Amino acid sequence: MKNDKMVRFLKNIMVLIAVLPLLGSCIREDEVANSPQGNFEALWKIIDEQYCFLEYKQIDWDAIHDEYSRLITGSMSSEGLFEVLGNMLNELQDGHVNLASAHNVSYYDAWYQDYPRNFREDIVEDFYLGKASTDYRTAAGIKYKIFEDNIGYMRYESFSSGIGNGNLDEILSYLAPCSGLIIDVRNNGGGNVTNSERIAARFTNEKVLTGYIRHKTGKGHNDFSEPYPIELEPSNSIRWQKKTVVLTNRRSYSATNDFVNQMSCLPNVTIMGDKTGGGSGMPFTSELPNGWTVRFSASPHFNADMEQIEWGIEPDIKVNMDEADETKHIDTIIEKARAFLKGEWTPAVSE
């Protein structure tokens, strides 16, 4: 009898010895997942498997892992970890990539900081639109007026400002007598692509292929679906039939980049100013073990020739602001657009 009890006791001890390491490993695994190293590895893996521009931008993500993993320590503060992770994401050179915590948000802004501004809001507001609210009209985020030379002007500051078909009907009806139209989307950082499509649809009379989009289908850097065509359908309401110039600069980004791409496909539209800031990837959001969220580009967008537009779109006519003009409160790019629409200026090939 004593021997039987001893056998059962030894069996229980052996089971306990076998189970304890498993229990311990589960605890340690959870702890590691929400440790500085665990959050670092989670973020690196999310980008490795889901970010859509690693191959296009020729980014050695493995080398970046080795570089930044050396900066991770088990005792580092939350602020220190956030700084390292944010700096690692900046290697992607993408304004759509953000890391958000309860105490901070990281972002990459070199896509416009290293370029000329090519826009002075005070000049546009005070000397073109006018200082008094009665000098111009406003409809759902679009400021518009008719210049004294009969050129229409629309200033749209953000595609986050919703614009309805009724608003566009009112704007285009008011501007109908104009001989040409300027649409100013300089410094428009983007917003809702639905708004960009709704406006662009007023400038075509037929369906137009404006680009393609692909979606991630696997974990590999080149695992994408076949390209899906993107077509712009003409509006069923008032459509503009005359020449149009779209003004751009490096701060024309994301949904604005999309708008410029669509407008560049239309025959009566000319893009003027500086290259856009880009931002063509459709953003997606994921979460780290510690609750921080990461936003990144997941689906690449191409133009109608199946070319990447992530780095921006070149204007048809390159024009920079002139310092001498600025001192006189003159917007060089607006003035060139007005002269172009009136047939008073044709850019030389070198411009």
N, C-alpha and C positions, 0 to 999 in steps of 0.2 A: 504493500500500500504506500509506504513511504517512497518507494522507488517511482511509483506512478505519479505521485505529487511532484517529485523532483523533476521528472521528465516534462510534466506540464509547465512547471515553473521555468525550466530552461527554454522550452519552446516559446513561451511568452516573452522572455528576455530577448530571444533571437528575433522575433517579430518586431519588438520595440526598436531594437538596434537597426533593423532594416528600414523601418518607417521613418525614424527620426531624421536621417539625412534627406529623405524626400520632403518632409515638412520643412526642414531647414532650408533646402534649396528653393522651395516656393517662396518663402519669406524673403530670402536674399534676392530672388529674381524680381519680386515686386519692388523691393527697395532699390535695386539697381535700375529698374525701369524709370523710376522717378528721381534718380540721382542726376548730378550734373552730366556724368558720362552717358547715362541712359537717355536723357533728353537730347544730348548732342547726337547720339547714334540714331535716335528716332527721326530727328530733323534731317540729318544727312540722307537717311534712307528714303524719306518722303520725296525729297528733291531728286535723288538718284533714280527713283522708279516712276515719278509722275511729272516732273518738270519737262517741258516740251522743247526747250532750246539748247540743251547741253551739247548736242552734236553740231547744231547750226553755228553756235557761238564758239565751238572748238574749246570747250572748257574741260580740263582734266579734273573731274570731280573726285577721283581717287587721290590725286596729289593734294587737293584741297583738304580732303579728309585727314591725310597724314599731317599736313601743316597745322590745322586748327585743333586736332585732337591732342596735340602736345600742350595746348594752352588750358586744357580742362583738368581741374583737380577736384578731389572729393570734398574739399573744405571751402571751395569758392562760394562767394555770395551770389544771391539771385541776380543782383545788378551786374556782377562780373560775368556770370554765365550769359546774361542777355546781351552784353556788349560783344562777347566772342561770337555768339550765334548770329547776331545782327551783322557783324563784319564778314562772317562767312557767307551770308546771303548776298551781301553787296558784291561778291565776286561774280554773281550772275548778271550784273549790270542791267537790272530790270526794274523799272519803276512800278511794275505790278506786284513786286515781291515785298511783302511786309511781314514782320514778326510783331505780334501784339501780346502784351502782358497787362497785368493790372496797373503797372507803374510806368509803362513806356510803350512806344511804337517805333520800330525801326523802319527806315525807308531809304531808297537810293535816289539821289537827285542829280547826279552828274550828267544825266542825259540832257539836261538843259543848262546847268550851271556853267559848263565850259564853253558856252556859245553866246554870241551877241543876243541881247534881249529883243531887239527889233520891235519894240512896242513901248509907248509911253501912254499909260492910262490917263494921266492928267491932260495930255494934249488932246486925246480923242474925246474925253468927257467934256472938257471946257471949250475947245475950239472947233470941234466937228459936230458933235451932238448938240452942244450948247449947255450953258450953266443952268438955265431955267428948265423946269420939267415940261414947260409948254413948248420948248424948242424942238422936241422930238416926241415920238409916241413909244409906248411900251406894251408888249403883249406877251405874257407868259415867259418872261426872261429874255425876250428879243427887243432891243431898242432899235428903232428905225426912223428914217426921215428921208426927205428929198433935198439933195444939195441944190444950190442956186444954178448949177449948170445942168440940171435935170437928170443927174445920176442918182439912183437910189442907193441907200446904205442901210445894211442890217448888221447889228453887232450882237453876237450871241456869246455870252460869257461862260456858260456851262451847260453841257448836255444833261446835267442833273435837273435842270429846270424844265419841267414838263411842258410840252407844246402840243396843243390840240389842232385838229384839222380846221376848226372854226377860227382859231387864232391865225393860222396860215392863210385862210381865205381873206381875212380882214387885212392882213399885211400886204399880200400880193395885189389885192384890189386897190389899196391905197397907192401902191408903187407902180401900178399899171401904166400911167402916163410916162414913166421914166424911159430914157433911151438905152439904159444899161443898169446893171445892178452889181453892187459890191457886197459880199458876205464876209464879214470880219470874224474869224475864229482864232485870232492870235490870243495866246494866254488862256485858251479854253482847255483845261486839263482833262476833259472827258465827262463821262457820266453814263447815261442810258443809251445803248445803241439803237433802241426803238425810235428815239427822237431823231437820231442822225438819218435813219432810213425814211422817216416820215417827211423830213425836210427835203432830202435828196429826191424823193419821189415826185416833187413838184417841178423838177427840171428835166424830165424825160417824157416822151410821148409813146415809148415802147419799152418792152422788157429788155433789160440790159444785164449781161453777165458782168459782175463787178469783182469777182474773186472766188476763192475756194477756202474751205476749212477742213482740217483733219483732226481726228480725235485719238487719244492714247488708247491702245488696245492691249498693251502688255508692259512688263517691267523694264524691257530693254530700251535704250536711249532712242532707237529707231523703230520702235513698235508703234506704228500708226495705221489708222484706217486709210482706205482710198480717199482721195479728195472729194468733198461734197461741194458742188457748185453753189454759189451765192448769187442770186439774181434780184435786181431791183425792179419792182413793179411800178408802173406809172400810177400816179394818184388819179382817183375818179373825180377829183374836184379841180379847182383853178390850178393851171400849170404855167410856169414862166417860159416864154418863147424867145426872149432876147438874150443878148450876150451877158455873161456873168463872170465876175472875177472873184475868186476865193482867196482871202489873205491869210497866210500862215506864218508861224515862227516855231522855234524849237519847243515852246511850251504848248503847242497844239498836240495833245497826247490822247492815247487810248480811244475812246469813242470818237474823238475829233479826228484822229488818224483814220478811223474807219470812214468817217464822213468825207474826208479829203480824198480817200481812195475811191469812194463811190462817185464823187463829183468829177474826178479826173477821167472817168470813163465816158463822160457825156460831151457831145460835140460842141456845144455853145459855151463851155466852161473852161476858164483858164485859171490855173493855180499860180499865185504870185506871192513873193516874199522869201522866206527861208525854208529850209527843209523841216518837216514836222519832227516831233520828238519820238514818234514810233509808238510802241506799246500795242502790238497786234495780238498777243496771246490772250485768249479768253481766260479770266482768272478763276481759280478754284481754291477752296479753303479746307485745311486739315488741322488736327489738334495734336499737341504733344502730351506726354504723360502728365506733366505738371499743369495742364490746362491752358497753356499758351497756344495761340492760334497762329498758323502760318498761311499766308495767301500767296499764290504763285500762278504763273501762266501754265495752263494745262493743254490748250488746244491751239495750234498755230493757224494763223490767218494769212492767206496769200492774195496777191492781186490777180487780175484776169489773165496775166501771162504766167501764173504759177510761180511768181517770185515772192520771196519773203519781204514783208513790210515792217518787220519788228524794229529795225533800226531807223525807220522814218521814210517819208516820201519826198523826193526832190520836187521843187516847184517847176512849172513850165517856164516861168520867168523869174530869175533870181534878182531880188532887190533887197538891199539893206537900208536901214535908217541912216540918214546923213546927219552928222553932228551939227553942221552949220544950219541945217533945216530945223533941227530940234531947238536950237537957241532962238529961232524965230517962231516957235510953236507950230511948226509944219511937220506933218507926218509924211515922210518921203514915200512910203509904200502906198498910202491912200492916194496921194497925188499922182503917182505913176499909174495906178489903176484907173483913175479918172481920165487921164490923158490917153491911155490905151483904149478904153471903151469909146472915147470920142474920136478915135482915129488920129489923134494928134501926136502920138509917140509909138514908135515901133522899136523894140529893143534890138541892139546890135547882137550878133552871134556870140560875142565874147562876154556879154552882160549876164 
